[in-house]
């Protein structure tokens, strides 16, 4: 068996090394020119620079909508194209974004945040899909959302549920044959 495998391996080596074609004859000069042009322009990608990467709304009342505007400048050498701006949460809505920004020009988008929380710090990310080297860019908003004064505390919810359990009257059920499941009050 070893001789068979060794013989097959030697045969494969002879078959692969017997091809004496010149590899340079297979290169298409048009493809080389296109690749050289592409590589020369690789450094010409747009570059995005934000006026701020994080906006802190500070302390806001629960349920109070707030908004801010993020501005961005194309510091690269080619047209910046923004194809989408989105957030992972429905409480944070980006809108009105500049879709194309020429080198040296500035674009912007608005972010509306409907702050709801329970007396805690909230951070939300907004992602832009772009033609930059990274492919997407991200900014963040933060706020401390005050506790809703009308919200029930966990102790009040627990006391309320205990009170309703105590008020519920047990149902009587028949245990006589043929009367299972019938309630007799």
PETAGI-V756636 format. One record per pair of residues at least 6 apart in sequence whose ideal C-beta (glycine too) atoms are under 7 Angstrom apart, sorted by sequence separation. I is the first residue (numbers start at 1). J is the second residue. D is the distance in Angstrom with one decimal. If there is no record, write none. Layout:
((I;J;D) (I;J;D))
//
This chain:
((60;66;5.8) (74;80;4.0) (87;93;6.8) (101;107;4.2) (130;136;6.3) (174;180;6.8) (87;94;6.0) (115;122;6.8) (129;136;5.3) (130;137;5.7) (86;94;6.6) (128;136;6.2) (173;181;6.7) (174;182;4.8) (57;66;5.1) (85;94;4.3) (98;107;2.8) (127;136;5.4) (128;137;4.6) (97;107;7.0) (98;108;5.9) (173;183;5.9) (174;184;5.7) (113;124;6.7) (127;138;5.1) (172;183;6.3) (85;97;4.6) (97;109;3.6) (126;138;6.9) (171;183;5.4) (172;184;5.6) (55;68;4.6) (96;109;6.0) (125;138;5.5) (126;139;5.3) (172;185;6.4) (95;109;6.8) (96;110;5.1) (82;97;5.7) (94;109;5.4) (95;110;5.4) (111;126;5.7) (125;140;5.2) (82;98;6.7) (94;110;7.0) (124;140;6.7) (82;99;5.4) (94;111;5.1) (123;140;5.8) (124;141;5.3) (52;70;6.8) (81;99;6.8) (51;70;7.0) (81;100;5.7) (92;111;6.3) (93;112;4.8) (123;142;4.7) (50;70;6.2) (51;71;4.3) (80;100;6.9) (122;142;6.7) (79;100;5.8) (80;101;4.2) (92;113;5.2) (121;142;6.6) (122;143;5.5) (50;72;5.1) (91;113;6.4) (49;72;6.6) (79;102;5.9) (91;114;4.8) (121;144;5.1) (122;145;5.5) (48;72;5.1) (49;73;4.9) (85;109;5.3) (78;103;6.7) (82;107;6.9) (91;116;6.5) (120;145;6.5) (48;74;6.5) (49;75;4.9) (77;103;5.6) (47;74;6.9) (74;101;4.3) (76;103;6.0) (119;146;6.2) (46;74;5.1) (47;75;4.6) (74;102;6.6) (113;141;5.7) (115;143;5.4) (117;145;3.1) (119;147;3.4) (47;76;3.8) (74;103;5.4) (116;145;6.4) (118;147;5.6) (46;76;3.8) (74;104;6.8) (111;141;5.9) (113;143;6.7) (115;145;4.5) (45;76;5.6) (74;105;5.9) (46;78;5.3) (48;80;6.3) (92;124;4.3) (94;126;5.2) (44;77;4.3) (45;78;6.4) (46;79;6.5) (73;106;4.7) (118;151;6.9) (44;78;4.8) (46;80;3.7) (72;106;6.8) (92;126;6.6) (71;106;5.7) (72;107;5.5) (89;124;5.6) (72;108;7.0) (71;108;4.6) (87;124;6.0) (88;125;6.5) (70;108;6.4) (87;125;6.9) (69;108;5.4) (70;109;5.8) (87;126;5.0) (69;110;5.2) (70;111;6.7) (85;126;6.5) (86;127;5.9) (67;110;5.8) (68;111;5.6) (85;128;5.0) (67;111;6.3) (67;112;4.4) (84;129;4.1) (67;113;6.9) (82;128;5.6) (83;129;4.8) (65;112;6.1) (66;113;5.4) (65;113;7.0) (82;130;5.4) (65;114;4.8) (66;115;6.4) (81;130;6.7) (92;141;6.6) (80;130;6.5) (81;131;4.6) (64;115;5.8) (80;131;6.8) (63;115;7.0) (62;115;6.7) (63;116;5.7) (62;116;5.9) (60;115;4.7) (62;117;6.3) (57;113;6.8) (70;139;5.3) (68;141;6.7) (48;130;6.4) (60;143;5.1) (62;145;5.6) (48;132;5.6) (57;141;6.7) (62;146;5.4) (46;131;6.2) (47;132;6.5) (54;139;6.9) (57;142;7.0) (58;143;6.8) (59;144;4.6) (60;145;5.9) (61;146;5.5) (62;147;6.6) (46;132;5.7) (53;139;5.3) (54;140;4.8) (55;141;5.0) (56;142;4.8) (57;143;3.9) (58;144;6.9) (60;146;6.9) (62;148;4.2) (45;132;6.2) (53;140;7.0) (56;143;7.0) (59;146;6.3) (45;133;5.2) (54;142;6.5) (48;137;5.3) (50;139;6.1))
//
